[in-house]
């Protein structure tokens, strides 16, 4: 179930089916995934950064969707971190960053080179 209740570019991903749906929504183009903790100040800063993007951002709020967070870790063999941003295309992580490295400008640059 994907919800577009959040402000800005965010589309909440609440279950693994929604994760798969969001990943295919790019139709072969790269998509942005954002793992967010609503109890973490660093994650709040990253959320504010990504709110400035002009493209959809699939947001996984770990308190609401822990199974999705676990699936991201399993699928791409990544350590659990929040905040964490992944750029994914064709089932592969092309770029990722976490904590204070999450900056809108860097995400935009990585998306440009992923296209």
N, C-alpha and C positions, 0 to 999 in steps of 0.2 A: 504494500500500500504506500504509494508516494503521495505526500501532502505538499501543497504549495502555500502553507499557512504562514511561513516565515517571510520576513521582509527581504527585499533584494533578490539576488539570483538563486537563492537557496531552494532546493527541493528535498524535503526530508525523506530519507530512505529508512523505512521501519522494519523491513524484513528482507530475506535473501532474494525472494522473487522480485522485489522492487529494485534490489541491487542489480540483478541481471537485466531488468527492464531498462534501468538508467544506462547501463553499460552499452546496450544495443541502441539506445536513443541517438547516439552519435552517428549512426549509419556509416561506420568506417572511420569517422573522425575521432580524435582524442576527446575524452571527457575528464572532468575534474571531480574527484572525490575528496571530501573533507571529513575527517574523523574529529568530532568536537565533544568536549566535556563541558557541560553547563555549570560545573562547580569549580572550574579552573580559570584563574585570572589570565594565564598565558594563552589559553584557548579562547578566552573572550577577546583578547587583543587580536588574535589571528582571525576570529570571526569578523571583527570590524574591518580588518584589511580586505578580506575576501568579499565583503559586502559591496566593495567598489568595482567588482568585476562585471563585465557586460556579457557574460555567458552563463549558462546554467551550472550550478555547483550542487552536486549530490552531497547532502549533509547527513552524516550518520552520528546521531547524538548517542554516545555510548551508554548513557543512563537509560535510554529508551529502547535501544536496539543492540544489546550486547551480542546476540547471535550474529548480527551482520558484521560487527567489529571483529568477532572471532573468525568469521568466514574470510574477511579481508586478510587477516594474518595468515590463515591456512592457505588460501589460494595463491598468495604472492610471497609466502615465506618471509613475512616482515614481522619485526617485533611490534608489540602493541605500544603505541605512543599517541598522546593527544596533547596539543593539536597535531594533526598529521594530514598532509595533502598529497594525493597521488594523481598523476596524469596517466590515464590508461587508454590504450587503443588496441583493438584486436586481441584482448585478453592479456596484454603485456603492460607492465608498469614501465613507462618511458622516463618518468621523473618522479621523485618524491622528496619531501622536506618535512621537518617536524620542529616543534617548539618555536624558538625565536627566528628560525629560518623561513617561517611561513610569511611571505610578503607578496602582496598582490602583483607588484611589478615583476617579481621573479616567476610567479605562476604564469603571467601573461607572456613573458619571454619564453618560458618552457613550452607553452601552448603554441606559440608561433613556430618554434623549431620542430614541434611534433606534427604540424600540419603538412 
